[in-house]
Amino acid sequence: MQASRELLAPTGVFYLNMKQNGGERFEEKPGPTYAGGAEARERLQGRRFYAYYQHDELLQILQGSDILHQQILIPGDGGFEFWLVKSARSF
């Protein structure tokens, strides 16, 4: 996260959207409920690496940034999103 924060312009906003879970794993193409629809599922076929975090764990990683907004996404998907800016403390 530190490297991302350094790349962010002083007035920039960093958007993060992820599913809540734990661990790391490779997964095959997106599943049938992938929000991108049928065309995206077709184009995104293949094996991808995913690293999952719990909400509290991610908050620890994001320390040093000011959170502008956060919300839980579709509860069934267990995802969340954050909108962050550099903390005034990081300048």
ZIZIZI-V468224 format. One record per pair of residues at least 24 apart in sequence whose ideal C-beta (glycine too) atoms are under 10 Angstrom apart, sorted by sequence separation. I is the first residue (numbers start at 1). J is the second residue. If there is no record, write none. Layout:
# ZIZIZI-V468224
I|J ; I|J
This chain:
# ZIZIZI-V468224
25|49 ; 26|50 ; 54|78 ; 58|82 ; 63|87 ; 65|89 ; 66|90 ; 24|49 ; 25|50 ; 55|80 ; 62|87 ; 64|89 ; 65|90 ; 24|50 ; 25|51 ; 52|78 ; 54|80 ; 64|90 ; 23|50 ; 24|51 ; 25|52 ; 53|80 ; 55|82 ; 23|51 ; 24|52 ; 21|50 ; 22|51 ; 23|52 ; 21|51 ; 22|52 ; 23|53 ; 19|50 ; 21|52 ; 22|53 ; 18|50 ; 20|52 ; 21|53 ; 22|54 ; 18|51 ; 19|52 ; 20|53 ; 21|54 ; 18|52 ; 19|53 ; 20|54 ; 18|53 ; 20|55 ; 22|57 ; 18|55 ; 20|57 ; 20|58 ; 35|73 ; 35|74 ; 18|58 ; 33|74 ; 16|58 ; 35|77 ; 33|76 ; 33|77 ; 35|79 ; 16|61 ; 16|62 ; 14|62 ; 16|65 ; 14|65 ; 16|67 ; 20|72 ; 15|68 ; 20|73 ; 14|68 ; 15|69 ; 16|70 ; 19|73 ; 13|68 ; 18|73 ; 13|69 ; 17|73 ; 1|58 ; 5|62 ; 8|65 ; 20|77 ; 21|78 ; 4|62 ; 19|77 ; 20|78 ; 21|79 ; 1|60 ; 2|61 ; 5|64 ; 19|78 ; 20|79 ; 1|61 ; 5|65 ; 18|78 ; 19|79 ; 20|80 ; 1|62 ; 4|65 ; 18|79 ; 19|80 ; 1|63 ; 2|64 ; 17|79 ; 18|80 ; 1|64 ; 17|80 ; 18|81 ; 1|65 ; 16|80 ; 17|81 ; 18|82 ; 16|81 ; 17|82 ; 15|81 ; 16|82 ; 17|83 ; 15|82 ; 16|83 ; 14|82 ; 15|83 ; 16|84 ; 14|83 ; 15|84 ; 13|83 ; 14|84 ; 13|84 ; 14|85 ; 12|84 ; 13|85 ; 14|86 ; 12|85 ; 13|86 ; 11|85 ; 12|86 ; 10|85 ; 11|86 ; 8|84 ; 9|85 ; 10|86 ; 8|85 ; 9|86 ; 8|86 ; 10|88 ; 5|84 ; 4|84 ; 5|85 ; 6|86 ; 10|90 ; 5|86 ; 10|91 ; 5|87 ; 8|90 ; 1|84 ; 6|90 ; 5|90 ; 2|90
